C-alpha cells in the first residue's frame, strides 16, 4: 500500500533504508523476519510520508522519534501527517529513542498487544479503483479471455481522462510482441508520466533488471512481472533487492483445472504445474510488494470477480492484493470489497467504454460504507 507515493519518495525511502539510526537498527532486529508474528517493512512510503516501520497486515505504523521531534513545529507536522493517515485507517505507535534503548521489553510488549487487535476490515484502509490498459502497438485493446482484441483508444488520452475522473492508480500491460518492446514501452511511460499525477504500474516483456530500470527511470511508479517470474523466480529477489519491494508487483493469471486454481502463462494460454496460492506465497516470500490476481475464467465475462479465490489469497498474504477479471457492474465492485476485503479492484472494458464512470462508482461504494479516496 503506497497511497500515491511517487518515484522520488521511493528513492528517498531506499536511501533512508540504508541509513537506519541506532534506535531503528535495534528495534528492526526484533521486528524483521516475522519475529512478532507479523511482517514489517522498514522505511516504507505512504503517499508523501515515509514510515519508519510499517505492517500492512495490521495497518500499523511504528515511528521512532529523536530529539528533533521535541520541536513545536515538528510536533505539529507529525500530528498533521498522523491525522491524515489515520483517516485512511492506519494506526500509529510512537516511541522515543530513549524508550528503545532503556525500555525495549516494554516497547515490544506494546507492539505485541497492538498487533493482537484486529485493524484489517470494513471501515479501515481506503480501497483503490484501478483502470487497466492493455496496450498493443501503441493502442489500448480489450478482448474476452485475452483473445478477440478490439481497439479501445489512445492509452495516453485514456490515462489523462482516468486521472481526471478520480482513478487511484493505473496499470498498463504491454502485449506487443516485438524486438522494439523496451523502446516502445519507455516512450509510452514518458508520455504517460507527463500527463498524469497518479501512480501507475507497467508490465509486459520485463525479463531482467535492465528492463525494469529503464521503465522506472522513465517515470513508472511500479513494474509488474508475470511469466518471467514464474520461469525464473529468483528475478523477484533480484528486483526487490535492486529497487525495493515497493516497486515489484507480481501479476498472476489463474484458471481452474481439475478443481484446482493453476497458474497460467502467455496470456493464460499455457498452464503450469504451480497451484496459485502456493505460487503467490512464494512470490511474497521472495519480495513481491503487491499481487495482481486475474481469474482467467472470469476475465472479460462481466460476470463478477472470483471473490472466493480472492478472499482465500487475501487472507493468506500480508501484502496488498488487486482483484482483476470479471467486473461488469458497480455491484461487482461492492461485492469484491465486502466479500474478499482486497485492497484494490481493477477493470478495463467497463471503464474504457463508459459503462461505469469512476465518480459514480466511488459514490456508490461510499454509500455502501466502503472507504475510497475522495475525488
Helices and strands as residue ranges (DSSP letters): H 7-17, H 22-31, G 32-34, E 41-46, E 49-55, E 60-65, G 67-70, H 72-86, E 91-96, H 97-102, H 104-115, E 128-136, E 139-144, E 147-154, H 155-165, E 169-174, H 181-195, E 199-203, H 209-218, E 222-225, H 227-231, H 234-243, G 245-247, E 248-257, E 260-265, E 270-275, H 276-286, E 290-295, H 307-316, E 320-324, H 330-340, E 344-347, H 349-352, H 358-367
